[in-house]
Amino acid sequence: MKLGELKSAGHLPTLIAAFLYFDFSFMVWTMLGPLATEISESLAKHGYILDPNQKATLLAIPILGGAILRILLGFLVDNIGPKKTAIIAQLIVIASLFYTFFRGETITYHELLAVAFGLGFAGASFAVALPQAGQWYPPRLQGLVLGLAGAGNIGVVLDFLFAPKIAEIWGWPAVFLVGGILSTIILVTYIVMAKDAPPEVYTPRKKKLSDYLKLLRDKDTWWFSLFYAVSFGGFVGFANYMKVYLMNVYRPEMADIGMHLLGESNVKVVAGYFGALCIFAGALLRPVGGGIADKLGGVKSLYIFFGVVAAMAFINAFFVHDFYFAIIVLFTIMAFLGMANGAVFQLVPQRFGKDMGIMTGIIGCAGGLGGTALIKTLGWSKAAFDSYGVGFIIFGTIVLIAIIGISLVKTRWRTTWGATAGGRI
């Protein structure tokens, strides 16, 4: 697909602005993940020692907040437009970031939980960026366009690459200062570049509560929610918990690798680098998954992507003990979850093209809830069994359930709305 076709078929500056907005919002949304160890140690100095469940809760709150708020922002997108919605949400995020910086290391655990919910507005940007970009483009380009806009997931890679090092040099509150400054710059850029689609391109329909209830009665809403709870929930859950997982399971190995291969003595920074490597795969390949789905069809693509993820989850649960093998498995899981994200949103606009704002909110909420559940499951597995094996088994089983679900709906989809959707199903 040539970039020129994207420009001629839609509005390229808005696509770029949507990507930047979602990219940096995603970076802010998952900021607590790569800082979990530093924040825990800081709280411990002030007499508050976090157990595995409390750490999981702190990491899960932004994901849960983002899930709930995606419905709210999706509603606002359909009623006041994507641009106004984005500006409101971004201002709340910026305020949360600067508040955390100025409170510094004296901030309490309960204050952090409140800040974590404020960061959920950054995660809810998904319900704004994707509809805003998608409204400009025809059905045949939806997989690629929404994959590109959704590739803002790469923001979490920036977290893992830079946040631990910034925290090492200036302290973890400085990461929130950098996040606040960058978010302000991105907001100004977005205001200048982004435009809502004009009526001749896309005519929004203002939504009421009854519209939500109507869509929630549609069984396809629940199927898409399941698939996205697995794909995006898996991606964001593993992304947010990646550093905690690596530090708990492979800390000695990373310390040795850091000293001998990377010249880095801080194991927390080393964990950030390897976490970034795995997460980068999923973020980078989301548009690839959308492009593959445009050619093969979203159903066939999801079979492949989910099948690989399920296999890797069980392999990690039963067979992985070596650090390098674990990184290969985690890299593969994240890569195929990222492509599955693109495949799901190749299908959604074909089924719910006139309700993309509200549907992105509902399905995005399901993705956030899936991520929250995965983080809490991993934390519970560690606390209950001193191992993450059970957590991976549970996740792999849920992926298999999603594959069965695809088998149950594929024929009906292809013979009903898929027959006239304008893209491959």
N, C-alpha and C positions, 0 to 999 in steps of 0.2 A: 504494500500500500504506500503510495507516494504522499509526501506531506502536502504537495500541491492540491491533491484531491480533497484532503481535509479542509484546506483553506477555501477552496471553491465551493464546497458543499455546506459549509457552516461558517463559524466565526473563530478563527485560529487564536486571536488574542484572548478570548474568553476561555478557550480550552487550556491555554497556557496559564492563565490566571487561576482557573479552577484547580489545575495541578499544583501550582505553588501554594495556594491556600490550603489545600488538603495535605500537601507534603509537610508543611511546617506545623499545621494543626496536629497531624499524626505524630510528629516529633514531640510536640508538647504533651499530647495525650498519653504517650507511653514513657514520659520522662522519669517517672518514679522507678521503672523497672531496672535500668542500669545504675540507679543510685540507691537501690534498696539496701545494699550492704553498708554503704557510707552513712545513710540516714539511720539505720539500725544501730550502728556503732555510736553515732552522735547522741541518740536517745539514751543509749546505755550509760553514757558518761553522766547523764542527768538523772540516772536512777530508774529509767523505764526500759526494761529488757523485753524485747518482742519474742514471742514463741512462733513456731512455723505458721500457725493459723492466723495470728495477728499480722505477720508479714504478708500472707496471702490476701488477707482482707484489705490491707493498705493498697496492694497492687490491683486488687479486683474492683475497688470503688470507682476509679476513673472509667474502667470498662463498663461497669454497671450504669454509672451516670451517663456515659455516652450512649448506651443502649436505650435508656429511657428518654433521653433528650433528643434522640434521633426522630422519635415520633413527633415531639413538639416542633422541632425545626422543619420536619417534613410537612407538617400542617401549615407552618408559617410560609414555607416556600410556595405553596399553592394559594395562599391568601394575600401575602404582601410582596411576594417575589423573592428569588434567591439572593439578590444582591443586598437588600435591606436585612434579610435574615442573617447573612454572613457577617455583616458589620456589627449587628447586635451581639452575636455569639462571640466574635473575636474580641470585642471590648471587655466582656466578662472574663475571658481567658487571660487577657493581658493584666487585668486587675488582680487575678489570682496569682499570677507569676510574680508580680512586683510585691504583693503582700508577703509571699513566702520569703523573698529575698530580704525584705526589711525586718522580718521577724527573725531570720537567721537561725542559728543553732539553738536558740532558746524556744523555738516553736514546740508545741506539745503534740503528742500523738493524735489527740482529738482534733486539734487545729489542722493537722495534716490530712485527716479524713475529710474535713470540710473543703480544704484546698483540692483534694483529690476529686471530689465531686465537681468543683468548679472547672477542673481540667476536663471533665466529661463533655463540656461544651465544645472542646477542641475535637474530641472523637465524634461528636454529633455532626461535625462539618461534612461528613460523608453524605448526609441527607441533603446537603446543599450543593456541594461541588458536582456530584454525578448528575443530578437533574439539570443543573444549569448548563453543563457541557452537552448532555444528551439532547436537550430540547432544540439544539441548533442543527442536529444531524439526522439523516434518513435512517430507516431500519437496517439497511445493508451495512452501515458503518458503526452500528451501536456497539458491537463487541469490541472493536478497536478503540473507539472514542471513550467508552466508559472504562476500558482497560487502561488507557492512558491517563485519564483523570484519576482513576483509582490507584494508579501507580504511585500516588502520593504516599502510599504505605512505606516508601523508601525513607520517609522521615525518621522512622524508628532506627534505621541503620546509622543515621547521623548521631542519634542518642548514644548508641553503643560505641561508636568510634571516638566521640569527643567528650561526652559527659564525664566518664571516669577520670580522664586526664585533667579536665578543668577542675574537677573536685579535688584531685590530688594536689594541684598547684595552688588554688585559691580557696578551696573549701566548697562543699556541695551547694550552699546557697548561691554561689556565683553562677551556677548552671541556670538557675531560675532568672537571674539578672540577664544573662545572655539570651535566654528564651524570650523574656519580655521585650528586649530590644529588637530581636529578629522578628517577633510577631507583630510589633508595631510597624516595622518596615514593610513586611508582607501585606499588612492591612492597607497601607497607603498604596502600594503597588496594585493590589486587587481593586481598590476603588477606581484607580485610573484605567485599568485594562478591561475589567469584566463588564459585560452588558447582559441584561436579561433579553431573551429572544423576543423579537417583535411579534405582534399578533399574526402577521402573514406567514410566519415560520412556525410558531407554536402558540396556541390559544389556551391559557391556563383556565382551569375551572375552580372557582373558590369552593373550598371543602367545608363540610359541617361534620359534627360528630356522627351523624347518621351515615355519612360516607365511609367513615372508619368501620362502623359496625357492618355495613354492607360488604366491604372488602374482607373483613374478618370472617364473614359467613361463606366466603368463596374458598373452597378447599385448596385451590392452587396457591393461595396466599400462605397456607400452612406448609405446603410442600416446599415452596421456595424458602420459607423461613427455616425449615429443617436443613435444607441443603446449605444455606448460608451460615447457619449456626455451626455447622461442621467446618465449612471451608474458611470463612473469615474468623469465626470463633476460635478455630484451631490455630490460625495464623497469629491473631493478636494475643491469644492466651499464651502460646509458646513464646512469642516475642517478649511479652511482659515478664514472663517467669524465667526466661532463658538464663540470665545471669545468676539468679538464685539457684537454679538447677545445676549449672556448671560449677558454681562455688561449693555447693554441698556435696557433689559427687566426685568431681575431678580436680579439686584444689591442689593436691600435691603434684599431679601431673602438669597442671598449668604453671605452677611455680617453677618447675624444672624446665619446661619449654620456654617460659618467659626469659629465664636467665641464659639459656644456652642457644636458643634460636632467634629470639626477638630482641635480646638485649634489654628487656624490661623486667625490673625487679618487683613491680607492684602487680600482684596476681589479680587484683580487681580490674586493672586496666587490660591485662591479658584476657580475662574472661569477657570483657567488653569487645575486644577484637574478634574473638571466635564467635561470640554472639552475633556481632555485626555481619560476619561472613555468612552465617546460616540465614539470617533474616533478609539479607540483601537478595538472596536467591528468590524468595517469595515475592518481595517487592518488585524486583526487576521483571519477573516473568508473568506478572498479572496481565499486562497487555498482550503478551505472547499467548496466554491462555485464551483471552478474548478473540485474538486473531485465529487461533486454531479452531475455536468454536464457530467462528464465522464460516470456516471452510468445511469442517467435519460435522457441524451441528453441536449444540450445547449438550444434548443427551449423551451422545457417543463420547464426547470429550470428558464429561463428568465420570462416566464409567472408568475411563483410563486413569484420570487424576485421583479419584477416590480409591481406586483399587491399589495404586502404588502407595498411597498414604496409609491405608489399612495394613498392608504388608509390612511397611517400615515401622509402624507403631508396635506390632507384635514382635518384630525382630528386636526392637530396642528393649522391650519388656523381658524377653527370654534369653537373648543371646549376646547382648552388647556388654562388654566389660572393659574393652580397650578404648582409650580416649579418642584416638584418631578414627576408629570405626564409628564411635558415637557421633563425632562431628559429621562424618559422611552420611549417617542415617538422618541426623537432624537437618542437615543441609537438604537432603532429598525430600523429607517431610515438608519443610518450609517451601521448597520450590514448587511442589505439586499442589500444596494448599493455595499458593499464590495463583497458579494457573486455574485452579478450580474457582477461585473468586472471579476471575475474568469470564469463565464459562457460565457461571450462574447469571452474571449480569449481561451476558449476551442474550439470554432467554427472557429475563424479566421485562425489558422494554417492548419486546414483541408481544408479550401476553398482556401487559398493563401499560401500554404506551400513553394513554390519556390520564393516567393516575401515577406518573412516575414520582412526583414529589412525595405523596403520601405512602406509596409502596416502598420507595427507597427508605423512608422512615421506619416502616413496619419491619421490612426484611432486615434493614440495618440494625434495628433493635434486637432482632433475633440473633444476629451475628455477635453483637455485644454481649447478650446474655449467654451465648455459647462460650465466649471467651472468659466471662466471669466464672461460669461453671467449671471450665477446664482449670483455671488458676486455683480455685477452691478445691477441686478434686486432687490436684497435684500436692497442694499443701496438706490436705487430709491424709493422702497416701503416705507422705513423709512422716507426719506426726503419728499415724497409727501403726505403720509397719517399718519405719525408718528406712523406707525404700520408695522409689517412684514407680516400681514395676506395675503395681495394681492400677495406678493412675493411667499408665499407657495402655494397659489391657482394656480399661473402661472406655478410653477414647477410641481405640481400634474397633471395639464392638459397636460403638455408635456410628462410626464411619460405615461399617458393614450394613447397619440398619438403613443408612442413607442410600446405599447402593441398591438395596431391596426396594426402597421407595421409588428410585428412578425406574426400575423395572415395572412397577405398578402403574406409573403414569405415562410412560413414553408413547404407547400406542394411542391413548386418548388425546394427548397433546398434539401428536402428528396428524391426527385425522380431524381435529376440531379447529381451534384457533391457529395451530401451526400451519395449516394448509393455506392460509391467506395472510400470514404474518409478514411476509416480505423478506425473511431470512431463513437460514437453515435451522431446523430443530433437531 
